Amino acid sequence: MTEAEEREFLEECRSAGSVMDLDAMHFLMEELGHPEKAAAYIHIAGTNGKGSVLAYLRSILNEAGLKCGYYFSPAVFKPGEQTGIGGRTMGCGAARRYLEEIRNAAFKMRAAGGRMPTIFEVETAQAFCFFRERKADIAVVECGMGGRDDATNVIPAPLVCVFTPISNDHVNILGKNTGEIAAVKAGIIKPGSRVVSSPQDGDALSVIRKKCESCGAELRIAEEPGNIRYSLREQSFDYGGYKAFKTGLKGVFQPYNAALALTAAEALIQSGIDISEDALRRGLKNAVWPGRFEILKKKPYMIIDGAHNEAAALELERSIREYFKDERFIAVVGVLKDKDYRKVLKIMRPHIDQLIVLTPPDNPRALPAMELAEYAVSLGSRVTCADSVEEAYEMAELLSGGKENILAFGSLSWLGRWKTEAGKKDNKNGRRK
């Protein structure tokens, strides 16, 4: 396969958009020799917190000595980072080999009257091929959207299905309330799986419970973490009979994400996986997840957070209030047009001194900066529009004057470029974070 053929195929897959059915994935898996059956799985669904829980679980399983694969989507900052085993991501060479096989299978599918796969289906198939070739013992897989019709749901019954908090998001696709959305996400539950869930709001938990009953799957609700000690250095909490678990991930919800991961780990232990208390502790402490209340600089602070919906904005606001009390920030925001940006801005408004808005680059779903600015002005914010991520960064640094904290939040699609820009400036100035 030449580079031109690769580009043409990927562009055709991107043009397929998002399709919520499993027909193409079942065809691909058959043609590829069922790579999805080569590993045991933990399957994660929910609205917010999926990435953090995945990070905790893969870290715990690595510390336990298992060859643990992982897959999430989309990539947070770098192409290819969403698939890996242990501490290594899937390389470009392997990705291209799998892509050629998938391309050949896709052409057979089209010749048989089927559609071309979406880009998400292609990336998911690559992940399964990678797990098979590298002989992963277990893989932690995050649903891309929903659950029942998500491309990842071709896997056999997972050892554990994990549900992070479910809230209203993608309502035009998944359902108009948490009950309907939970019904779609609960589609990952299969007979023989253990199921763990956050406590949940609204009807979500009853929907999950009914699905478990119909599948004969055991359900456990995560306990609330106790004695939480928040800090911008290291956080700790008690869980069950354990004292002082520590996590390096910041944000007020991280102890709750970690408690859910511990509940999932206990379910894995019941399934026969050997995980020691030491592996649990080191796994939580060493977990890394970019773009979620990630501190890029101190004195003053520069923080990035992928809060792009109401539930995530509420957690970000709680974190700012916990760590910084009444301090206000130079804030930079850019979101996608299918998100409820009005609620996000209203929630964050009390912590914003001056606001810089931008249009997330290279994304057809991006909300224009001017539209975002108009609403921010109606809230009484002082607003400036930036033409690029780089210009927004320069503006924020100028307004801060090296004294006021900076918060960049919204879609992860541009926060990676922001982080790159911060790294460039630090290298240029010889500054340590």
N, C-alpha and C positions, 0 to 999 in steps of 0.2 A: 504494500500500500504506500503510495507516494504521499508527500506532504499535502499536495493539492487535493488528492482523493480524500485524505483525512479531513481537511478543512471543509470540503464540499459535503461530506457525510455528516459532520458535526453541525454544520449550518442547517442541513435538512432536518436534523433531529431537534435543533432549537426552534425551528419554525413550526414544529408539531405542538408547541406550547405545553400545557399541562393537561393530561388525560387521566381521569380517575376510574381506571379499570385495570384488571390484571391480565387481560388476554395477551398482550404483547410480551409481558414478562414470562408468562407460562410457556409461550412459544420459544423465547430466547433460552430459557433454562433447559428446555428439552433439546434444542439444537446444540447447546454448549455442554451437554452431558450432566446436567443438574449439579453445578458447583455449589448451589445454595444448601445442599445436603451434606457438605463435607465438614461442617463444624456444629458445635452446640451454640445456642444463642441466648442472649438477654435482649429483649425487644422493648424499646422505650417509646411511649406516646404521651402526649399532653400538650399544653399550650406554652407555658414558660418553665424554664429550669431543666429542660431535657439535656442540653449540652453540659451543664454542670454535673448532673447526675451521671451522665456518661463518663465524664472526666474522672469522677470519684471511683466509679466501678472499674474502669480500665486500669486505674492506678492501683487499686486494691488487688485486682487479679494479677497484675504484673508483680506486685510485691509478694504475692502468694506463690510465685514461680511458674505461673501458667503462661503459655504462649497466647496472648490475648489480642485478637483483632478488634478493630473499631471502624465504624462508618457513621458519619453524620453528613447532613447537607442543608444548605450549601456550605462551601468552604468559607471559613470565617475571614481569613486574610489572604491566604496563598492558594493558588490552584494546586490540587492534588493532596492538600493537607487533610482532607476529610476521610481518607482511607489509610490505614496503617496496621502494623502489628508491633506490639511493644512500643519502643520509642522511635520506630522508623516508619516513615510514610512510604506509600507505594511509589516507586520511581517512574520516571518518564518512559523508560524502556519497557517495563512490564505493562504500563498503561497502554502503550501503543500496540503491544502484542495482543492484549485482550481486545483492544478496540478493533483490530483487524478481524478477529474471530466474530465479534459482535456484529460488525458490518456485513460479513458474509451471511450470518444468520438473519439479519434484518432484510437483506435483499431477497432471501428465500421467503420470508414472511410477506413481503410486499408482492412477490410473484404469486403467492397463494391467495392473494386478495385481502391481506391484512394491511394495517397501517404501519408507518415507520415508527420506531420507538422514540420517546421523548428523550431529552438530554439527561433527565433524572433517571430514567430507566437504564440508559447506557451506563451512567456512573454507578448505579446500583449493581448492575451485572458485572462491571469491572471489579467492584469490591468483592463479590462472591468468588470470582475467578482468582483473585489475589489470596483470599483466605484458603481456598483449596490448594493452590500451588505451594503456598508457604506453610501448609499444614497447621493452621491455627487450631488450638485446643478449644477455644471458645471465642465468641465475638459479641461485642456490645454494639447494637444497631439502633439508630434513632430513626423513627418515622419522619419522612419529609413533610407530609401534610396529612392530617387525618389518621387513618390506620387501616380500616377494612379494605380500601381500594388502593392503598399506598404500595408502591413498587416493592418495598421491603417485605411486604406481607406474603411473599411466596415461600418464605422460609418454613420449615416444619415446626411443629409445636416447640416454642422456646422453653428453656428450663424455667425462666422467669419472665413475666410481662410486668413492666413497671409503668405506672401512671403518675406523672407529675401533675401539678394543679391545672385543671381545665377551666378555661374562661372563654369569653366570646372573642373569636378571631377567625378570619376567613369565613365570615357568616354568609357570604354570597355563595360559598361552595359547600361548607360542612353542615350548616344549619343555623337557625335564627336564635337559638338559646343553648345554654350549657347542656341541657338534657339531650337535644338532638346532636350536638357536637360530640358529646360523650358516647352516644350510640355508635357513631362512625369510628371513633378512636378505639372503642371496646372491641372492634372487629379483629384486633390482633390476638384476642384471647382464644386459645385452642384447647381441646381436651388434653389433659396430661400436664398442662402448665401450672406453675404456681403464679399467683398474681399478688403484687403489692401496689399500694396506692397511697398517695397523700390523702389527708382527711377529706378534701374536696368541698366545694360550695354548691349550693343549689341542688339540682337533681342528678348531678354527675355520678355521685357515689352509688345511688340506688340503681342507676343504669348499669354501672360496672358490676354491682353485686348480682343483678339479675342475669347478666351475661355469664358470670362465673357459675351460677347455679345451673344454667342451661348446658354448660360445657363440663360440669363436674370438676371445675377448677377451684383450688383452694385460694381464698382471699385473705390477705392480712393488711391491715391499715397501719401505716407508720405511726409510731409514737411521737409525741411532741418532744423536742429536745428540751432539756432542763438546765438551769443554772448557766444561761448563756452569758458569755463575757465578750463583748464586742471590742475590737481594736483594729486600727489600720495597720498594725504589724502582724498580729496573729490572733485568731479567734478560737475560743474553746467552748465546749458544752458537754453536758452529761447526757447519756442515752441509755435507757434501760438500767441494767446493773453496772454499766461502765461509767467511769469518771474521767472528765477532762480530755475528751477527744479534741484534737487541734486541727484546724484547717487554715491554710495560707490564703484560700480564696476569700475575697472581701465581699461585703454586702450583707445587709441584715437577714436576707433569706438563706444565706449559705448554710447555717446550722440546720435548717429545715431540709434543704437539698441533701446535705450530708446524712441526716437521719433517715431519709428515704433510701439513700444508697446503702446504708447499714442494714436496713430492713430487707433490701434485696439480697445483700450478702448473706444474711441469715437464712433466707430461702434457698440460696445456692448451697449453703452448708447442709441444709436438710436434704438437698438433692444429691449429696455425696461429694461435693467439692470441698477440698481441704483448704480452709482459710483460717489462719491463726489470728489471735488478738493483735499480735505484733504487726501482721500484714494489714489488718484493718486500720490500725493507728498510723502506720507509715503511709498507707495508701491515701488516707484523707489529708494528711499533712503535706504530702508531695504532689497532690493533684494540681494540674495547671489547666486553665481554661481562659483563652484570651477574649477580650472585648466585653467582659462582664465586670463592671466596677473595677476596671484595671487601672492601676496607678502608673502613669508614665513618668511623672516627675514629682518632686517634692520641693517645698520652699520656693515659690508657692506650688500647690498641688495642680497637676494636670491629670484628669481622669476621663476615661472613655467608657461608655456603657451602651450596649445595643438595645436600649429600651425604646420600643417602637409601637407598643400597644398599651392600652390602659393598665392592665395588670402589671406589666413590667415597669411602667412609669410610677405606679404606686410604690413598688418595691424600691425603685431608685430614689424617690422622694423620701421614703423612710430611712434609707441609708444615709442620704445627705443630712437629714435632721439628726440622726444618731451620732454621726461622726463629726459634723461641723456646726451643729446647733443653729445659730441665727446668721451664720456667715452667708454671704451672697456670692454668686459666681458670674464670671463672663461665660456665657453659654453659647454653644454652637450646635445647631440642629439641622438635620435633613432627613426626610422620611419618604416613604412610598405612598402613592395616592390611594391605595386600598386600605390604608391604616387610618384609625380615628385620631388624626393629629390634633383635633380640637381638644379632646379629653387629655391627651398627652401634654399639651401646652398649658392647659388650665392647672393640671396637677403640679407641674414644675414651676409655674409662674412665681410663687413666693420666694424661690431660691435664686432667681435670675436678676442680676443687676442690669446687664446689657446683653442683648441677644443678637447673634449673627446667624442668618439663615442661608442655606445653599440648596441647590438642586443636586441630589445624588447623581454622580456622573455615570454615563454608559449604562443606563437602566431605563427601558421604555416605561416602566411603572413608576418612575420618579415623580414626586409632586413638585411642581415648579416653585422656586423660591419665592416669587412674588405672591403667589397664592398663600403660602405659609406666612409671609410677612404681613399681609393684609389682616389675617386673623390675629396675629400676635399684637399688632397695633391696636386692634379693637379691645384687647385685654389690658391695654395701657403699658405695654412693653416698649422700651427703646430698642429699635430694630435697625440692623444694617444688613443689606444683601451682599453676598459674595458670589463672584462668578466661577469660583473653583475651590476645591479643597485647600489648595496651596494658598490662595488669597485669604480664605477664611482663617487659616492658621496664622498668617501674618497679622491680620486684623486683631485676632484674639491676643496674640503676644503684645501687640502695641497697646491695646486697651488695658491689659493686665499691668503693663509697666514693671513686670517682675515682682509684683506685690499681690495681685488679686488671683485667686484660684480660677482655673479654667475647667469647664465641663463640656465635653463633646458627646452628644448622644443622638440616638435615632437608629437609622438603618445601618447594619453592619457593612453594607455594600460600599460605603465610603470611609468607614472608620479605619479600615486597613491602610488606606492612603494617608489618613491623618497620622496614624502611628508611624508610618514610614517617614513622613515629613518631620515628626518629632525626633526620630533617630538621626536624620540628616542634620538637623539644627544642633543636636547635642554633639555630633562628631565634628561639626564645623567650629563650634565654640569650645570644644574640648571639655565639655561639661559632663559631670557625673550625675546620674539620676539619683 
